[in-house]
Amino acid sequence: MSTRWFERALAMMREPDPARRESGFDFLREHADSYVAELAAAFEREDDPRLRPLLLELLAEARADDALPVLAAQLAADDDDLRFWAVRGLEMLDTRASRAALHEAGADG
């Protein structure tokens, strides 16, 4: 998929119109597996506390091994929404590595 489509959808998620924000999110959810690297990079540079959980949710929806480092890192986040999507994403990934990350985070509290 084109990076142009990703950037357009991400820009839509920033718009004031709720319908446009939802359209951008829905496009990215439908194609999350094609944009894992872009989603991870966007999450890492994002500072909007309303957008970060949505980006992490999209990474969870991708169900991609490449999302594991970002998801695992958010298991220790202060934000409840980020922790929720990190856990959910690792559960959906359901690999040995994702289960180990969940187990390790549980063992650390």
N, CA, C and O of each residue as an XYZ file, in Angstrom:
436
protein
N       0.834     -1.179      0.000
C       0.000      0.000      0.000
C       0.881      1.245      0.000
O       2.035      1.217      0.426
N       0.321      2.298     -0.473
C       1.043      3.546     -0.615
C       1.149      4.294      0.719
O       0.193      4.351      1.492
N       2.320      4.857      0.965
C       2.516      5.681      2.150
C       1.615      6.910      2.082
O       1.204      7.441      3.114
N       1.313      7.355      0.884
C       0.416      8.501      0.710
C      -0.954      8.218      1.329
O      -1.530      9.091      1.978
N      -1.475      7.013      1.135
C      -2.768      6.643      1.718
C      -2.682      6.607      3.241
O      -3.612      7.017      3.935
N      -1.566      6.117      3.748
C      -1.369      6.095      5.200
C      -1.376      7.518      5.754
O      -2.090      7.808      6.714
N      -0.599      8.390      5.163
C      -0.512      9.771      5.637
C      -1.856     10.475      5.546
O      -2.214     11.248      6.434
N      -2.600     10.214      4.485
C      -3.929     10.818      4.333
C      -4.865     10.333      5.444
O      -5.583     11.134      6.043
N      -4.859      9.039      5.716
C      -5.725      8.490      6.768
C      -5.318      9.015      8.141
O      -6.178      9.323      8.966
N      -4.018      9.119      8.391
C      -3.534      9.645      9.667
C      -3.949     11.113      9.824
O      -4.339     11.535     10.913
N      -3.863     11.880      8.749
C      -4.303     13.278      8.794
C      -5.798     13.369      9.082
O      -6.236     14.254      9.817
N      -6.578     12.466      8.511
C      -8.018     12.444      8.780
C      -8.293     12.190     10.255
O      -9.235     12.754     10.813
N      -7.490     11.355     10.890
C      -7.680     11.052     12.308
C      -7.432     12.276     13.191
O      -7.823     12.283     14.358
N      -6.795     13.296     12.655
C      -6.509     14.530     13.398
C      -7.562     15.615     13.168
O      -7.535     16.649     13.834
N      -8.471     15.397     12.251
C      -9.445     16.426     11.898
C     -10.493     16.611     12.992
O     -10.751     15.688     13.765
N     -11.101     17.802     13.064
C     -12.113     18.055     14.084
C     -13.432     17.307     13.844
O     -14.162     17.024     14.794
N     -13.735     16.992     12.601
C     -14.988     16.308     12.269
C     -14.914     14.840     12.685
O     -14.079     14.099     12.167
N     -15.779     14.407     13.617
C     -15.738     13.010     14.090
C     -15.900     11.978     12.972
O     -15.280     10.915     13.020
N     -16.720     12.278     11.975
C     -16.915     11.330     10.876
C     -15.632     11.154     10.072
O     -15.314     10.044      9.646
N     -14.901     12.234      9.865
C     -13.631     12.148      9.134
C     -12.601     11.380      9.954
O     -11.862     10.557      9.414
N     -12.552     11.651     11.274
C     -11.622     10.917     12.147
C     -11.916      9.421     12.092
O     -11.004      8.601     11.989
N     -13.182      9.082     12.162
C     -13.564      7.671     12.120
C     -13.230      7.034     10.778
O     -12.804      5.880     10.725
N     -13.420      7.773      9.703
C     -13.088      7.239      8.371
C     -11.598      6.937      8.252
O     -11.207      5.902      7.711
N     -10.772      7.847      8.762
C      -9.329      7.610      8.735
C      -8.948      6.394      9.561
O      -8.147      5.565      9.129
N      -9.529      6.291     10.757
C      -9.255      5.146     11.626
C      -9.712      3.850     10.966
O      -8.986      2.856     10.970
N     -10.922      3.863     10.398
C     -11.455      2.651      9.771
C     -10.587      2.191      8.602
O     -10.357      0.993      8.432
N     -10.104      3.140      7.795
C      -9.218      2.762      6.697
C      -7.967      2.082      7.243
O      -7.560      1.030      6.752
N      -7.364      2.686      8.258
C      -6.131      2.115      8.799
C      -6.391      0.778      9.500
O      -5.547     -0.116      9.443
N      -7.526      0.632     10.149
C      -7.830     -0.651     10.779
C      -7.953     -1.748      9.722
O      -7.481     -2.869      9.910
N      -8.591     -1.401      8.616
C      -8.760     -2.371      7.528
C      -7.418     -2.788      6.919
O      -7.278     -3.910      6.432
N      -6.443     -1.892      6.945
C      -5.152     -2.137      6.291
C      -3.981     -2.123      7.271
O      -2.833     -1.955      6.860
N      -4.257     -2.297      8.549
C      -3.208     -2.188      9.573
C      -2.037     -3.123      9.304
O      -0.886     -2.754      9.537
N      -2.315     -4.322      8.819
C      -1.236     -5.277      8.577
C      -0.284     -4.819      7.469
O       0.849     -5.294      7.385
N      -0.743     -3.903      6.626
C       0.106     -3.372      5.554
C       0.931     -2.168      5.996
O       1.851     -1.750      5.292
N       0.605     -1.615      7.155
C       1.238     -0.380      7.615
C       1.870     -0.514      8.992
O       1.918      0.472      9.727
N       2.344     -1.665      9.363
C       2.884     -1.872     10.707
C       4.055     -0.934     10.990
O       4.083     -0.285     12.036
N       4.998     -0.853     10.096
C       6.163      0.013     10.321
C       5.745      1.477     10.426
O       6.249      2.210     11.276
N       4.824      1.900      9.563
C       4.362      3.282      9.595
C       3.589      3.578     10.883
O       3.751      4.643     11.477
N       2.753      2.635     11.307
C       2.002      2.815     12.550
C       2.933      2.885     13.754
O       2.749      3.714     14.645
N       3.930      2.012     13.772
C       4.886      2.016     14.887
C       5.642      3.342     14.937
O       5.830      3.912     16.012
N       6.071      3.826     13.786
C       6.795      5.100     13.746
C       5.885      6.253     14.154
O       6.303      7.145     14.892
N       4.648      6.235     13.680
C       3.704      7.292     14.040
C       3.418      7.262     15.537
O       3.323      8.314     16.169
N       3.280      6.075     16.107
C       3.044      5.958     17.548
C       4.214      6.532     18.330
O       4.010      7.279     19.287
N       5.416      6.199     17.942
C       6.609      6.643     18.672
C       6.779      8.158     18.642
O       7.272      8.740     19.608
N       6.382      8.799     17.558
C       6.568     10.253     17.478
C       5.332     11.042     17.917
O       5.395     12.265     18.045
N       4.221     10.359     18.147
C       2.967     11.041     18.494
C       2.988     11.548     19.924
O       3.424     10.845     20.836
N       2.510     12.783     20.120
C       2.423     13.314     21.476
C       0.985     13.640     21.882
O       0.755     14.075     23.010
N       0.026     13.444     20.999
C      -1.383     13.686     21.309
C      -1.912     12.504     22.125
O      -1.987     11.389     21.609
N      -2.280     12.732     23.395
C      -2.723     11.625     24.243
C      -4.036     10.991     23.783
O      -4.372      9.894     24.228
N      -4.781     11.655     22.906
C      -6.002     11.046     22.365
C      -5.703     10.136     21.185
O      -6.448      9.192     20.924
N      -4.628     10.410     20.478
C      -4.297      9.648     19.273
C      -3.414      8.433     19.573
O      -3.505      7.418     18.882
N      -2.567      8.530     20.593
C      -1.649      7.419     20.895
C      -2.378      6.091     21.143
O      -1.963      5.077     20.582
N      -3.445      6.046     21.957
C      -4.134      4.765     22.143
C      -4.742      4.223     20.849
O      -4.779      3.011     20.637
N      -5.214      5.115     19.993
C      -5.775      4.666     18.721
C      -4.705      4.034     17.837
O      -4.946      3.017     17.186
N      -3.527      4.643     17.819
C      -2.432      4.072     17.031
C      -2.003      2.720     17.595
O      -1.690      1.797     16.843
N      -1.990      2.611     18.908
C      -1.623      1.326     19.508
C      -2.700      0.277     19.227
O      -2.388     -0.892     18.998
N      -3.962      0.695     19.246
C      -5.046     -0.218     18.881
C      -4.862     -0.725     17.451
O      -5.062     -1.908     17.176
N      -4.482      0.170     16.548
C      -4.254     -0.244     15.160
C      -3.094     -1.225     15.063
O      -3.150     -2.176     14.284
N      -2.048     -1.002     15.843
C      -0.931     -1.963     15.866
C      -1.398     -3.304     16.401
O      -0.980     -4.351     15.906
N      -2.258     -3.284     17.402
C      -2.809     -4.540     17.931
C      -3.610     -5.257     16.851
O      -3.493     -6.470     16.680
N      -4.419     -4.500     16.131
C      -5.253     -5.084     15.073
C      -4.431     -5.685     13.941
O      -4.898     -6.582     13.240
N      -3.210     -5.195     13.762
C      -2.361     -5.708     12.686
C      -1.972     -7.167     12.922
O      -1.730     -7.912     11.972
N      -1.914     -7.567     14.184
C      -1.512     -8.944     14.532
C      -0.213     -9.336     13.823
O      -0.118    -10.389     13.192
N       0.778     -8.456     13.947
C       2.048     -8.642     13.246
C       3.196     -8.756     14.240
O       3.259     -8.019     15.224
N       4.093     -9.683     13.970
C       5.274     -9.854     14.831
C       6.070     -8.558     14.962
O       6.662     -8.294     16.009
N       6.087     -7.753     13.903
C       6.847     -6.501     13.923
C       6.292     -5.500     14.934
O       6.996     -4.565     15.317
N       5.060     -5.673     15.368
C       4.450     -4.766     16.345
C       4.834     -5.143     17.773
O       4.630     -4.346     18.689
N       5.378     -6.324     17.980
C       5.666     -6.815     19.326
C       6.527     -5.864     20.158
O       6.178     -5.624     21.314
N       7.614     -5.315     19.652
C       8.429     -4.431     20.501
C       7.662     -3.209     21.015
O       7.812     -2.822     22.174
N       6.849     -2.610     20.160
C       6.082     -1.435     20.575
C       5.028     -1.844     21.597
O       4.863     -1.179     22.620
N       4.319     -2.929     21.327
C       3.290     -3.391     22.255
C       3.896     -3.764     23.604
O       3.380     -3.367     24.649
N       4.976     -4.516     23.585
C       5.604     -4.947     24.842
C       6.102     -3.762     25.653
O       6.007     -3.765     26.880
N       6.631     -2.754     24.982
C       7.136     -1.580     25.694
C       6.016     -0.840     26.422
O       6.255     -0.205     27.449
N       4.804     -0.920     25.898
C       3.689     -0.185     26.503
C       3.039     -0.936     27.669
O       2.115     -0.419     28.296
N       3.504     -2.128     27.958
C       2.985     -2.851     29.122
C       3.301     -2.113     30.418
O       2.621     -2.302     31.427
N       4.317     -1.286     30.389
C       4.714     -0.518     31.579
C       4.265      0.941     31.506
O       4.695      1.759     32.319
N       3.414      1.273     30.550
C       2.969      2.661     30.387
C       2.145      3.119     31.580
O       1.469      2.318     32.226
N       2.206      4.398     31.863
C       1.385      4.984     32.923
C      -0.075      5.106     32.493
O      -0.970      5.114     33.339
N      -0.320      5.199     31.205
C      -1.661      5.380     30.646
C      -2.403      4.037     30.597
O      -1.921      3.080     29.992
N      -3.564      3.975     31.230
C      -4.358      2.739     31.261
C      -4.757      2.274     29.868
O      -4.741      1.076     29.588
N      -5.118      3.216     28.987
C      -5.521      2.845     27.628
C      -4.362      2.209     26.856
O      -4.554      1.240     26.122
N      -3.172      2.756     27.026
C      -2.007      2.186     26.345
C      -1.714      0.781     26.865
O      -1.438     -0.129     26.083
N      -1.776      0.608     28.174
C      -1.556     -0.735     28.739
C      -2.615     -1.711     28.243
O      -2.299     -2.851     27.902
N      -3.871     -1.269     28.203
C      -4.943     -2.137     27.722
C      -4.662     -2.627     26.307
O      -4.731     -3.827     26.039
N      -4.343     -1.695     25.392
C      -4.108     -2.081     23.996
C      -2.821     -2.878     23.831
O      -2.714     -3.704     22.925
N      -1.847     -2.637     24.698
C      -0.628     -3.448     24.654
C      -0.958     -4.894     25.014
O      -0.547     -5.823     24.319
N      -1.699     -5.077     26.100
C      -2.077     -6.436     26.520
C      -2.936     -7.083     25.442
O      -2.691     -8.221     25.041
N      -3.937     -6.355     24.980
C      -4.847     -6.913     23.970
C      -4.085     -7.285     22.698
O      -4.315     -8.347     22.121
N      -3.187     -6.419     22.271
C      -2.418     -6.707     21.061
C      -1.527     -7.923     21.209
O      -1.414     -8.727     20.283
N      -0.895     -8.068     22.360
C      -0.043     -9.234     22.594
C      -0.876    -10.505     22.700
O      -0.457    -11.567     22.239
N      -2.055    -10.397     23.306
C      -2.956    -11.562     23.349
C      -3.401    -11.965     21.948
O      -3.437    -13.153     21.626
N      -3.739    -10.992     21.118
C      -4.176    -11.295     19.749
C      -3.032    -11.844     18.911
O      -3.249    -12.681     18.034
N      -1.824    -11.383     19.173
C      -0.665    -11.890     18.441
C      -0.464    -13.371     18.753
O      -0.201    -14.170     17.854
N      -0.588    -13.730     20.016
C      -0.577    -15.124     20.464
C       0.606    -15.932     19.915
O       0.428    -16.986     19.305
N       1.799    -15.419     20.145
C       3.012    -16.139     19.795
C       3.772    -16.445     21.089
O       3.431    -15.934     22.156
N       4.776    -17.262     20.982
C       5.604    -17.557     22.154
C       6.199    -16.267     22.727
O       6.209    -16.070     23.942
N       6.689    -15.402     21.856
C       7.301    -14.147     22.304
C       6.273    -13.217     22.951
O       6.574    -12.573     23.956
N       5.067    -13.140     22.388
C       4.054    -12.254     22.979
C       3.579    -12.796     24.325
O       3.344    -12.026     25.257
N       3.439    -14.106     24.428
C       3.047    -14.700     25.721
C       4.143    -14.499     26.758
O       3.852    -14.272     27.933
N       5.394    -14.579     26.336
C       6.513    -14.354     27.259
C       6.512    -12.903     27.751
O       6.751    -12.652     28.932
N       6.247    -11.959     26.862
C       6.202    -10.556     27.259
C       5.083    -10.326     28.267
O       5.271     -9.602     29.245
N       3.938    -10.924     28.044
C       2.822    -10.798     28.980
C       3.164    -11.426     30.314
O       2.877    -10.856     31.366
N       3.779    -12.602     30.273
C       4.150    -13.288     31.508
C       5.162    -12.470     32.306
O       5.030    -12.318     33.521
N       6.173    -11.943     31.613
C       7.194    -11.150     32.270
C       6.599     -9.897     32.899
O       6.955     -9.533     34.019
N       5.700     -9.243     32.187
C       5.057     -8.035     32.732
C       4.203     -8.378     33.942
O       4.147     -7.610     34.902
N       3.536     -9.530     33.902
C       2.735     -9.960     35.040
C       3.591    -10.296     36.246
O       3.210    -10.029     37.386
N       4.737    -10.875     35.990
C       5.650    -11.241     37.076
C       6.242    -10.002     37.725
O       6.586    -10.012     38.908
N       6.362     -8.911     36.927
C       6.910     -7.661     37.462
C       5.836     -6.789     38.091
O       6.141     -5.716     38.611
N       4.582     -7.232     38.054
C       3.492     -6.469     38.642
C       2.819     -5.636     37.629
O       1.869     -4.922     37.950
